[in-house]
Amino acid sequence: MSRFLPITIRFVDGSTMVVSSIPDAKKALDRTWKNKESPGYLKAARLVEDAAAGICRPAIAFAAFKKAAAEQGLLEPAEPSAALTMLDQLWSRDGKGPPR
């Protein structure tokens, strides 16, 4: 099971990858990025390596990875989950909206 909610990265070469763990992030960092010298990318790469080595919290490394991908425009917009779609449908049926 994945540790994080999956995110989809679209690389410069047009390929995509779903990333939901530190090992996935490590693989994704080796793919084609717009700028592997950017501060965000370098920070993410360092933190992902540290998390893989057990000296950084995985959540911090994953957040840095996601931020670096977003900064370079590689993060694909997420689709609403099936559960969220069902909840939206339930709310729209009764016309009352969310409870207050």
C-alpha positions as CSV (number, residue, x, y, z in Angstrom):
1,M,0.0,0.0,0.0
2,S,1.2,3.5,-0.8
3,R,2.2,5.8,2.0
4,F,1.0,9.0,0.3
5,L,-1.9,10.0,-1.9
6,P,-0.8,9.4,-5.5
7,I,0.2,12.3,-7.7
8,T,0.9,12.1,-11.4
9,I,4.0,13.7,-12.9
10,R,4.2,14.6,-16.6
11,F,7.9,14.8,-17.5
12,V,9.4,17.0,-20.2
13,D,9.5,14.1,-22.6
14,G,5.7,13.7,-22.3
15,S,5.8,10.5,-20.3
16,T,3.9,10.2,-17.0
17,M,4.4,8.4,-13.7
18,V,2.3,8.0,-10.7
19,V,4.2,8.7,-7.5
20,S,3.0,7.6,-4.1
21,S,6.1,6.7,-2.1
22,I,9.7,7.7,-1.5
23,P,11.0,4.9,-3.8
24,D,8.7,6.2,-6.5
25,A,9.9,9.8,-6.0
26,K,13.5,8.6,-6.2
27,K,12.8,7.0,-9.6
28,A,10.9,10.1,-10.8
29,L,13.8,12.4,-9.9
30,D,16.0,10.4,-12.3
31,R,13.6,11.1,-15.2
32,T,13.5,14.2,-17.5
33,W,12.8,17.4,-15.6
34,K,12.9,21.0,-16.9
35,N,15.7,22.0,-14.6
36,K,17.6,19.6,-12.4
37,E,19.7,22.5,-11.1
38,S,16.8,24.5,-9.7
39,P,16.9,24.9,-5.9
40,G,13.6,23.2,-5.4
41,Y,14.7,20.1,-7.4
42,L,18.0,19.9,-5.6
43,K,16.3,20.2,-2.2
44,A,13.8,17.5,-3.1
45,A,16.5,15.2,-4.4
46,R,18.5,15.6,-1.1
47,L,15.4,15.1,1.1
48,V,14.2,12.1,-0.8
49,E,17.7,10.5,-0.5
50,D,17.7,11.3,3.2
51,A,14.2,9.8,3.7
52,A,15.4,6.6,1.9
53,A,18.3,6.5,4.2
54,G,16.1,7.0,7.3
55,I,17.4,10.3,8.3
56,C,14.5,12.5,7.2
57,R,10.8,12.1,7.7
58,P,9.2,10.7,4.5
59,A,6.3,13.2,4.7
60,I,8.8,16.1,4.5
61,A,10.6,14.6,1.6
62,F,7.4,13.8,-0.3
63,A,6.1,17.4,0.2
64,A,9.4,18.8,-1.1
65,F,9.2,16.5,-4.1
66,K,5.6,17.5,-4.8
67,K,6.5,21.2,-4.5
68,A,9.5,20.8,-6.9
69,A,7.3,19.1,-9.4
70,A,4.6,21.9,-9.1
71,E,7.3,24.6,-9.5
72,Q,8.4,23.1,-12.8
73,G,4.9,22.6,-14.0
74,L,5.1,18.8,-14.0
75,L,2.3,18.1,-11.6
76,E,-0.8,16.9,-13.3
77,P,-4.1,18.2,-11.8
78,A,-5.8,15.5,-9.7
79,E,-9.2,14.2,-10.5
80,P,-11.7,14.1,-7.6
81,S,-11.8,10.7,-5.9
82,A,-14.8,8.4,-6.4
83,A,-15.8,8.9,-2.8
84,L,-15.7,12.7,-3.2
85,T,-17.8,12.5,-6.4
86,M,-20.4,10.4,-4.6
87,L,-20.5,12.8,-1.7
88,D,-21.0,15.7,-4.1
89,Q,-23.8,13.9,-5.7
90,L,-25.5,13.2,-2.4
91,W,-25.3,16.9,-1.4
92,S,-26.6,18.1,-4.7
93,R,-29.7,15.8,-4.5
94,D,-31.1,17.2,-1.2
95,G,-30.4,20.8,-2.2
96,K,-29.4,21.7,1.3
97,G,-25.7,21.8,0.9
98,P,-23.2,21.0,3.7
99,P,-24.3,21.2,7.4
100,R,-23.5,24.3,9.3
